[in-house]
Amino acid sequence: MVIIVLVKYVPDMLRVRFDVDRGRVDRSSADLEINPFDLNALEAAVRIKEELGGQVFVLSMGPRRTESALKDTLARGADSAFLLEDRKFAGADTLATSYTIASAVRQLGHFDLILCGEKTVDGDTGQVGPEVAEHLDMPHIACAYELNVTRENVTATCDIGMERCTFKTSFPALITVTKDINIPRLPAFRDRARARQMAVRMMGAAALSGTADVARFGVQGSPTKVYKVVVPSDEGRKGKIFRQASDEAVDEVAERICHLVSPNNCAGDI
Ligand SMILES: Cc1cc2nc3c(=O)[nH]c(=O)nc-3n(C[C@H](O)[C@H](O)[C@H](O)COP(=O)(O)OP(=O)(O)OC[C@H]3O[C@@H](n4cnc5c(N)ncnc54)[C@H](O)[C@@H]3O)c2cc1C
């Protein structure tokens, strides 16, 4: 069983800044961490490998500094990690991102399953997984929280809003997973030491030119145009401590709630 796991490194969302003028996230302004849902996808892949045998490849598209971070995926049980890195990939929307990733998947050769997170914590579109499957013309199942994989097929139980559905497909297929599918393992010290010795394999635009149209990479291949980025102002919490006797405090709290809910029907002004 050959499984490819798609992994995106996302900025620490509590620290990252926005380039409002250019309508972009300034990814250099914060440390990168693995998208949490992708850790679940990787854990699912490694468990399948442990049960059925095979290999797990990790594929990521991102800046050069992702290279060292990708070693964490090797420590967590991936056999090889590939980084798509090239200036030509910059400024990609989800369509160009999924096209580039699908082109790299073709380049990697035979595989049975692609696993990815249901969404990222920065872009949060949930589009890349299904789009990759469409580019590769193969079935996909979204938002799986339970997987049963045999050598012949895969059954996935999915959380679709108010509904829970079970789907079955043969290989190759792409499945996006939720955080409920498993609890990702923590790599042991010896796994980290082993991963430090392993190389992350780099892939640039030239490496894909045999299987892809380079005009569909990066900003050139992105039909999405961002006209304006607005960062909502953080007004903070408006707390108040009531220090008077409890009866008076209760009256005042009730009055304040009344003014919030139904300002024209309150007993008195506050
Ligand atoms: C006009 C425009 C310009 C942009 N320019 C840039 C830019 O210059 N630099 C930049 O970093 N982003 C840029 N972005 C954002 C970029 O489009 C998204 O980061 C990317 O397409 C992934 O979308 P998402 O985060 O919504 O992923 P989702 O669709 O929510 O992700 C679902 C799953 O797909 C997989 N996945 C997603 N992205 C990747 C990836 N890169 N590598 C491997 N697996 C992945 C993961 O498994 C993930 O859990 C731009 C977006 C727009 C609209």
The ligand as an ORCA input file, in Angstrom:
! r2SCAN-3c Opt
* xyz 0 1
  C      -4.756     35.176     -4.784
  C      -4.117     34.300     -3.744
  C      -2.744     34.341     -3.553
  C      -2.150     33.534     -2.609
  N      -0.802     33.597     -2.445
  C      -0.202     32.794     -1.564
  C       1.223     32.816     -1.411
  O       1.913     33.612     -2.050
  N       1.793     31.953     -0.527
  C       1.019     31.073      0.188
  O       1.588     30.301      0.954
  N      -0.323     31.042      0.078
  C      -0.949     31.862     -0.783
  N      -2.300     31.847     -0.894
  C      -3.057     30.906     -0.084
  C      -3.089     29.569     -0.797
  O      -3.999     29.603     -1.828
  C      -3.517     28.518      0.176
  O      -2.566     28.517      1.213
  C      -3.510     27.134     -0.441
  O      -4.171     27.082     -1.675
  C      -4.175     26.137      0.461
  O      -5.503     26.514      0.689
  P      -6.130     26.268      2.099
  O      -5.176     26.744      3.144
  O      -7.505     26.808      2.105
  O      -6.141     24.663      2.191
  P      -7.366     23.658      2.395
  O      -8.044     23.407      1.112
  O      -8.212     24.084      3.566
  O      -6.478     22.391      2.812
  C      -6.991     21.069      2.833
  C      -5.823     20.106      2.895
  O      -5.105     20.163      1.660
  C      -3.707     19.948      1.915
  N      -2.952     21.131      1.518
  C      -3.384     22.412      1.413
  N      -2.362     23.219      1.025
  C      -1.286     22.439      0.873
  C       0.074     22.664      0.522
  N       0.538     23.898      0.240
  N       0.927     21.612      0.490
  C       0.479     20.363      0.772
  N      -0.779     20.087      1.140
  C      -1.650     21.088      1.191
  C      -3.569     19.700      3.411
  O      -3.623     18.315      3.672
  C      -4.797     20.390      3.986
  O      -5.206     19.874      5.229
  C      -2.940     32.664     -1.814
  C      -4.317     32.617     -1.993
  C      -4.911     33.442     -2.935
  C      -6.400     33.397     -3.085
*
